[in-house]
Amino acid sequence: MKRVIVIGGGAAGFFAAIQAAALGAQVALIERTSKTLAKVRISGGGRCNITHHCPDPAALAAFYPRGGAWLQPAFEQFGQPETLAWFEQNGVFAKIEPDGRMFPITDSSETVAACLEHTARGLGIDLHLSMAVTGIFPKDGGGFDITTGHGPFSADAVIVASGGNPKPENYMWLERLGLEVVAPVPSLFTFNLPNEPDLTALTGLSVPDAEVLLPTLGERRRGPLLVTHWGVSGPAVLRLSAWCARPLAGLDYTTELQVNWLGIKPAAILKILKQIRDDNPRKRLSNLAVPGVPRRLAQYALERSGLPDTLTTSEAGNRHLEAWGQVLTQDRYFTEGRTAFKEEFVTAGGVALGQINPLTMQAQQVPNLYFCGEVLDVDGVTGGFNFQAAWTTGWLAGSAAAKW
């Protein structure tokens, strides 16, 4: 019986351990903390965004700022349909949200965590908690010695699923094996706007289809946007931060941010503002309801445009409306830092993909050493894509590690 050690008790580690054990391997899983599946339990506000409704491997790969092309052949082996089938076979059924995210029908992440833990116990996987791995040492005759703070282990194959980490020094134990590691930087974060108290006073305000642009980098994304007490968040911002993770780190997260609150062209909002002006003679602009614009946002934009609160529709010329519309469609800020987005914190960086076989997850220069999950230089945008990468790479690593 092949002995397999899995390092890391997160989504990828559990999936790899379960698959290896299901194929007949003797599996031990080592987790450095006292709890397993921590990110599974807190993700999606405690609901666990299992995957995304995107069954096509090529389309799915397009949601990964780093590693998408590398992942595509892996998705063709075990992708979104196979993931859903696996969970259904083990009693977890998923539902599709309007935005494509997929959650268990129970709306509870504990359903997913309990499924993985129950399956692991049923397969006889030996779980070791509060145990940090300090080194992996290939043996001359094959196999590995693994050192921990609680004594040594030996194995025929090792699967590393230790997750992402923002500190480069936490990858040194892998670099000692001759592996190249891409320097980690944060991904999926929100933008801090500490010098915009009038904006952050709108905390909780959201719009459904904004467009955010980083002019310095020439990158833009669109989607829902949320104002927070520190700046701006929401899918549009998170997608932009993911695709620009490395250049933003190089700018120390200080750069110009342009916001189109409505996701429409300036000429379109100007036409709307002219129409409501003409339809509402002798009314204050501050009392007007702008179709499709939250009232708090319309008022904020009016004040930000520098127009007096007492200005009436009969006094407002086109230049006044252009100033108002410019804030709604071409608002400009200056970011000063970032904030991790709750449980969605993801690291861009990790073990370089060029040295990993995408069909087996095996390191090319170290036979029987496998990698899966966020320890790899792979990361997706928010919406279930990072969990899908964990299930896929974990299944492939577990499958390959269990074979002689």
Residue, then its C-alpha position, 0 to 999 in steps of 0.5 A: m500500500k502506497r503511503v501518502i502524506v498530505i500537508g495542509g488541511g484546507a479544501a485542496g488538501f482534503f480533496a487530495a487526501i480523499q482521492a488518494a485514499a479512495l484509490g487505496a493509498q494509506v494517507a496521513l494529513i498534517e495541518r499546522t493549525s488546530k482547525t481544518l477547512a477554515k476558509v471553507r467554513i467562513s467563505g461566502g459569508g458562511r455559505c461556501n461558494i463551492t464553484h461557479h456555473c461555468p462548465d466549459p473548461a476554456a471559459l472557466a480558465a478565463f477567470y484566472p488572472r494567473g494560471g488560467a491557460w495552465l489550468q485548462p487541461a486540468f479542468e478538462q480532466f476534472g472540472q466544474p461538472e465533475t466537481l458537482a457530481w462528486f459532491e452530489q454523490n457525497g450528499v451535497f447538492a448545489k444551487i445556482e445564484p443569479d450571478g453564477r455563483m454556486f452554493p450548497i442548497t442548505d446555504s451553510s458552509e458546514t454542509v461542505a466541511a462536514c461532507l469532507e471530514h466525514t468522507a475522510r474519516g470513512l476512508g481512514i485518513d489519519l489526521h494530525l492537527s497543530m503540527a507544522v512541517t519544517g522540511i521535506f527530504p527526498k530519500d536516495g532509494g525513493g520516498f521522503d522523510i518529513t520533519t515536523g515539530h512533533g517528530p518525523f514521518s516517512a512517505d512514498a509520496v507527498i502532496v503539498a497543499s499548504g495554501g498561499n502566504p503573503k510572506p516570502e520566507n514561508y516558502m523557503w522550505l520549498e525552495r530548499l527542494g530546488l523549486e522556483v517560487v514566484a514572490p507572493v503578493p495579495s490579490l482580491f482586495t479593496f481600495n482604501l480612500p482615507n482622504e474621502p470622508d464625504l464618500t465613506a460617509l455613504t457606507g453601505l451604498s451600492v450600485p449594480d453595474a459600475e465600471v472602475l478604471l486604473p488609468t495608470l495601468g490601463e485596466r478596467r472592470r465592471g460589476p457591482l460596487l459597494v462603498t465601505h467605511w474605508g473606501v470602495s469594494g464589491p465585485a468590480v473592485l475585487r476583479l480589478s485588484a485581482w487582475c492588477a495585483r502585481p502592478l498595484a503592489g509595485l505602486d504600493y497601492t497608491t494610484e488614481l482610480q476612476v469610477n463610473w458609478l452607472g456604467i454608462k457614457p457621459a452623453a447618456i447621463l447628460k441626456i437623462l439629466k436634461q430630460i428631468r430638468d425639462d420635466n421639472p421646472r422650478k425644482r431644486l436639483s437636490n430634490l430631483a429623483v434621477p432614474g437608475v441612480p440611488r438618491r444618496l449617490a445623486q445628492y453626493a455627486l451634486e455636492r461633489s460637482g460643486l453646484p450650490d444646493t439651492l440651484t433650481t432646474s430653471e437656473a441650471g444650464n447644460r454646463h451645470l448638468e455636465a458637471w453633475g454627470q461627470v461625477l456620476t460617470q467619470d469620478r476620480y479618486f486617489t487610492e492609498g492602500r488596500t484592505a483584505f476582503k473578508e474571507e476572500f483573501v487570496t495570494a498571487g504567487g507561489v510555486a511556479l507553474g512551469q515546473i509542475n505537470p498540469l495533468t498530475m500536479q507532480a513537480q518535474q524535478v522531484p518525483n512523487l512530490y505533488f502540489c495543489g491549491e493556493v500554494l501554486d501560482v494560481d488564483g482566480v477572481t471572486g465567485g467560486f473560482n478559487f475553490q474550483a481550482a482547489w478541487t481540480t488540482g487536489w483531485l489530480a494530485g491525489s489521483a497521481a500520488a496514489k498510483w505506484 
